Amino acid sequence: MRKNWLSRLSVKYRRAYQPHPRTSARDADARRVHSELDAIRARFPDHA
């Protein structure tokens, strides 16, 4: 298996994890998920 398989997989499925444009910023769950994803991106910048 190649070294960058996770990066290639994330590019393939990026659209599935992008926030829906109709998602309200006032939605508590959407804010929580968004902040958790930002924390993951900050912790693992090579995989962001």
Phi, psi and omega in degrees: 000141182289159183293325186258033183296325180292320178296318180294322179293320181294324177295321182295320185255017182302319185297327181294333184256002176283142181297143179290137183299338180274354180294125182282140177291343179276349180289121185297319180294319180296319177296318181296313179297317180298317180291325177293320177295321176297321178294320178295317179297323179289323182286325183236072185295336179290339183251008182283000000 
